[in-house]
């Protein structure tokens, strides 16, 4: 399969969709001097049709990529450039990505079953902002001078860690690529990217464009394939300094094991969530916040680690809120992700569909009350789960405790502030939370009490590119994505001590 250089101007989404219909799309390893090998079919989650081929990488592929990344890092081809020079190249990359915005959005839509409107209006704009933000920040990082006596000078410097493995999830393919690659590259590391096997197409295109912009091929390598055949060798590789992983908590545990079994590389984890939305009795007019509640629960089909999947609502407001939610939910149209009217696409694959749909039966068996949805419509390839609400969910039920990663909202009533905060924290996870109240003192108390990395007040939000994103407890540790804090996970700290 050809790895022809990308053109300056991207193609239309209609062209991508036509190429997908003809099974012409492709993703594979991008490593200096490497020839791609065997492939497997990648499929459209909506209709199950083959849309192209993805290289089935292996440990040898990973070895080649890490060798190239290490050689480039040690040679200083990228790492030793002045920060202003790296910034210039990254901004050229950003300009190319802007030109290919529609193409990249269409690739994520057809590859991941994501609604095209969401890709065009949210994912790609945030992806582009991330690249530009870290490019601009790359020459604005400063070291420190430590206080000493007159006989010494102590400098505290930050320097690139070396070779970074970036292991991506399938739910936000382009955006998660940018979250990890942009800050790691900006400070001079060499990066080996491993996208999810289900969604490799946009990563392939973005890497091609980076090389076209002037990022050395060895400073940004791509490997594709299954987790067991490419992700595991990357985690075990003794010449990788850091692995930054976003995905399930179970796989995150594996990367900790890989580190222990190899070179004790740093592992940065952003894993699962079971985020509460807490609606107090003094919340503003519920009609003004219902869309935020729905977005938290059903945005990206609930395939979102910060998904507000637990709705904790004061008993005096529950009936009104459920009425409003049920009235607004018909606007969340299920259908072909290529249709701009679609808000709910299919689950990513059959294995995940079976997991999510299984919670429908489990919730009923455990005594939860179905108040909306609950069906699995037989449209497309049959991977749809209707946006669903269950009421009467208590803390012992699976819907309360386990991450579903699908469009199912669990409703639990509470009576007091103390009970609400106890329920909010009654989770193995601590990624995000939302609080709705008209009392600023209560908002402050609740925000401080909830054990989560991101707490939004009277809205649902993950913050912006300027604010760090990450969680407590089993939601992850080792660093934060976004903000200047993201640089820390890709840097080593060095003290230089000069004696006079």
N, C-alpha and C positions, 0 to 999 in steps of 0.2 A: 504494500500500500504506500502511495507517495506521501512524502512529508513536504510538499511544496510550500514555499514561503507564502505567507499571507499577503494579500494586497492591502493597499492603504485604506481602501473603502470597503466596509462590510457589505454583505448581501442582505436582502430583505428577509423578513420572517417567512414570507410565502415561499421564497426559494429554499430556505431550510426545511420547511414542511414538505416541499416537493421532493427534496433529496431524501428526507426520511421515508416518504412513501416508496421511494425507489431503493431503499436500504443502502444508500450511498454514504452515510455518515461514518466517521472514523475517529478513533483516538488510540494512541499508542505511546510508547516510551519516546522521550526526547532527550537523548544523551549523545554527547559528541562522539562521532565515529561508530555509533551503534546501529545495527540493522534490526528492524522489528521482526518478531517471530510469529508464532501461532496466535490465532485470535478466537474470540467467542462472540456470539451474537449479543447485541444490546437491543432491548425491546422498549416499545412505547407502552407505558403502564395503562394507558387508556384503552387501547384495543389489542394489546398483546402482539402486535406485529413487529417484525424485525425492522429496525431503522438503520442498522449498520453494524460495524465490527469494532471490537476493542481488543487490543493486544493482551494476551494472557501471560503477563510477566511472571518471573520466578526469581529465585535467590540470585541467579547469575545476573539478571537484569538489575536487581538492586545493587549488587556488587559493582557493576559497571558504573551505575549512577553515583554511588558513594565515592568510588575512585576518582571519577571526573570532578566531583564536587570538592574533594579534598585537594586534588592537584591544583585546581583553580584557586582555592582559598590560600594554599601555601605559596603559590606563585604571586599572590597579591593582585591578580588581574582585576578583581572587583574590590576586594577588601582594602587594598591600599590606595584606591582612588580617593581624592579629596571628597568630603561629604557633598560639597557643591556639585561635583561632577556626577556622583551617583544621583543626586536630586535631578539634574538635567536629564539624565537617561530615564529615570522613573517618570518624569513629566512627559517625555516623549511617548513612553508606554501608555500613560494615561490618555494622551491624545489619540493614539491608535485604538484604544479600548472605546473611547467615545465614538469614534467612527464606526465601530463594530457593535454598538450597543444593541441594536435590534437583532442582529445575528446571534449574539450571546444569549439574549433573552429567549429567543426561539429555541436554542439548543437546550437550555434548562427546562423550558416548557415541555418539549417533546421527549426529553430524556428522563425527567423526574415526575412528569404528570402534574406540573405546577401551572396554575392558571396564567395565561399569557399576560393578562392585565396586571397581575401581581408582579410578574417578572419585569415588565416594562416600567411600572410605576413605583416599585419598592426595591426589589432585589438589585437591579442593575444600577439605578441611581446611587444606592448606598455602596455598591461595589466600587463605582467610579470615585465617589467621595473618599473612600478609604485609601485608594491608591494615591490620590492627589494629596491627601492629608499627611500621610507618612512620607511622601516625597518632600513636601514642604518642611516637615519637622526634622528631616534627616540632618540638616546642617545647623540645628538649633539646640543640640544637646551639649551640655557643658560638664566638665569634671569639677572637682572641688580641691581646695587647699585646706589641709587640716591645721589646726593651731599647734604650734610647736615652740620650743625655746629658740633663741637666736642662733643656736649652733646647728640647726637642721631645717630642711624644707620637706614637707610631706605632701605629695600630690596623690589624689584618689581619682583614678581613671576608669572609664568603662571601655571595654573593647569587645569586638565581635567574638562570639563563643567558638565559631568554626563551622561545622556541618550540621545543619538543622533538618530533621525529618518532619514534614508537615503532613499529617494524616487527617483527611477530610471526611465529613459526613455527607450523606446524600440529600439532606433536606434543603440546604441552601448552597448549591454547588459553587457558583461564582462568588458569592459573598464570603463564604468561609475560606475560599482560596485567598481572597484579598485580605481578610482579617489576619491570616497567618503569614502569607508570603510578603506582603508589603512592609511590615515592620522588621521582619527578619532580614530582608534584602537591604532595606534602607540603612542599616547599621553595618553592613559589610559581610554578612554571613553568606555562605553557599547553602542553597536550599534544595532538598529533594522532596518533591511533592508526590503524595500518593492519594489520588482521589478515590472516592467510593466506586466500586466496580459497577454499581447501577448508574452512576452519573459522572462519566469521565469526559464528556464531549466538550464542555465549556473550559475545563482545565487545559485540555489540549490546545484549544484555540488561544487562550490567554497566554500560555507559555510560548507559543509561536510568536505572538505579538510582542512579548517581552524581548525575545531574541532579536526580532526585527528592530526594536527600539534601541538595541545596543547592550542589553544585559548579556554578558558572556554565557554561552551555552552551558559551560560547566558550573556557573554560579546559580543556575536555575534549571534543574533537571526534573523530568517527569517520568514516573513509572506507573503503569496501569496493571490491573489484575485483581485477583481475589485477595481477601485479607490474609488468608493462611499462606498464600504463595508469595505475596509481596509485602504486605503490612507486617507480618511476623518477622521476616528477614530484616526489614528496616529497623524494627524495634530491637532485634538481637545484634545488629551490626556493631562491632567494636570500634568502628571509626566514625560513628555518628555521635555527636556531642549532646544533642538535645532532640527529643521528640515532642512535638506539640500536637495533641490529639483532641479532637472533638467527636463525640459519639456516645455510645451507651456506656453505662457504668460497668457492665460486665466486661466489655472489651478494654475499658480503661484499666481494670485490674490486671488484664493480661500484659499491658505495656509496663506496668510496674514489675511484673515478673520478668519480662524480657530484660529490663534494666538490671535487675538483681542477678540475672543469669549471664550478663555480659559485662559491660564496662561501667556500670553504675551511672549511666547517662542520666541527665536531668529529664524528668517527665513532667510535662504540663498537661493537666487534664481539665477539660470542660465537658462534663458528662450530663446525666439526666436531671430531671426536675419534676416536682409535683406541686406547682406553685399555687398558693391560695389567693383568691380575691375576697377581701373582707369588706362586707357592706354593713356599716353600722346603722343604728336606728335613726341617727341624725344626718344621714347622707343626703346630698342635694337631690333635687327632683330626679327620680329614677329614670324618667324618660330622657334625661340629658346624658345619662351615663350608660344606658343599655347597649349602645353600639360598642363602647369600649369593652364591656363585659363579654360581648359576643366575639369581638376581635381577639381578645385574650384567649378565649376557649377554642375558636374555630379557624383562626387565621392559619394559612398553609395546611389546611385539613387537620389541625391539631398536631401535625408532625413538626413540633417546635419544642425545644428543651425548656423554654421559659413559658410554655403554654399555661394559662390560668385555668387548670383543669379542676380545681376545687373551689367551689363557690360557697363561702361561708357568709350567711346572711342572717341578720337579726330576725327573729321570728315575726316581729311586727311588720316587717317589710317584705317577707318572703312571697306572699300571695300576689301582691302588686308586681313584684319583680318578675316572677314566673309568667304572669299574664303578658307583661311587656316583651319578655324574651320570646315567648311563643308567637306573639303577633309579628315580631320583626324577623324571625328565622326564615320564613318563606323567601326572603330576599337573598338568602344564601343558596344560590342556584347551583345544583349539581350538573355536570355535563362535560363535554369535550374541553380539555384545557386550552385548545387552540381558539375557542370561542371567547370573545372579549366579555361576554355576559357571565361566563362561568366564574363562580367563587369557590366551589368545592370540586376538586379533581379526584382521581382515584388514589388509593393507597399505592405506595411505591412498587410493591411486588406481592405475589401470592402469600409468601410466608408472613409478611407483615399484615396483610389483610386478615389472615386467619387468626393472628394474635389479637388484633384490634376487635374484630367481630366476635371473637370468643368472649370478650368482656361484656357483650350484650347479654349473653346467656348467663354468665357468672353473676352479673349484677341482679338479674331477676331471681336467680336461685338463692342469692344471699339476702333477699328481701327488699331491695331498693325498688322505688316506684317509678315506672316509666311515665314521663309526662310529655315527652316530645320525641318523635323520630323512632329510632330503634330498628330500622330496616336496612337491608343490604340490596339496593336496587340492582337488577340484572341488566345494567347498561354497559356498553363497551365490553371489556373482557371480564366484567363481573367483580371488580376490585373496589367498588364504592361502598362506603359506610355513611349513612345519612347522619347529618348533624343531630345529636341525641342529647337529651337531658334526663337525668335520673334524680329524683328527690328522695329524701329520707335516707341518705347515705350516712352511716355512722363510722366511727373511727376504726372499727374492726373489719370493715368491708374492703375488698380488693380495690374497688374504685377509689377509695380514700387513700390507700397506702401505695399502690403500684402505678408506675408511669405507663400510661396506655399508649401515648404517642399517636393519638387519633382523635376524631371529633366527638368525644364523649365528655360531657360536663357532669360532675357530681355535686349535688346541692346538699348542704348540711346547715341546719338552723342552730343558732345560739341565742343565749339570753343575756349574757353579761360580757363586758369588755375582757375580763379575765378569762372567761371561757373561750372567747374568740381567739385570743392570743395563744392560749394553750393548744387549741385545735390547729392554728396556723403553724405552730412549731412541732406538731406531732407528726413528723415526717423524717425519713432518712435523708431527704434532700433539702437544699437550701439555696436555690438559684435565684428565684425572683418572687415577688409578692406585690399585690396592689391593695391599697387601702382607700376606702371611700367614707369620708366624714366631713361635716361642716365645722368641726371643732379642731382648731389648729393644735391645741394642747394634746388632744387625744391622738391626732395624726402623728405628732412628734413622739409621744409615748409608744404608740404602736410600731412606728418605723424603727425605733431603737430596740424594741423588744423582739421583733421578728428576726429570726436567724436566717437571713438571706443576703446575697451579695448585691441584689438590685431591688429596691423598694420604690414603687411609684405611688404618688399621692393624688387621688381623685382623677386617675387616668390609668391606662395601660401603656407602659413604655419600657423599653430596654435602655433608654438614654440615647446618647448620640455617639458619634465616632470619638468625641472628646472625653467621654466618660468610660471608665473601665467596666468590663463585663465579665462576671464569673461568680462562682458560688461558694457556699459553705458545705460542710459535711460531705455526703457522697455525691454532691454535684460537681466536685472537682477541687483541685488545688495546684499549687506550683507556679501560678502566674495569672495574669488577667489579659484578655483580649481587649482591644480598643484603648483609647487614651494614651498618654505618654507612658503609662504603666506597662503597656504591651511591650515596649522596648526592653524592659528589665529581664524578661524571660529569655531573651536572645543575646544577652550581654554578660560578660564576666567582669568582676570588680578587681582592680589591681591597685596596690599601694606602691608608690615610688618614694623612697626615702633617701634624701640627699643630706649628707653630713658636710657641714662647712669646715 
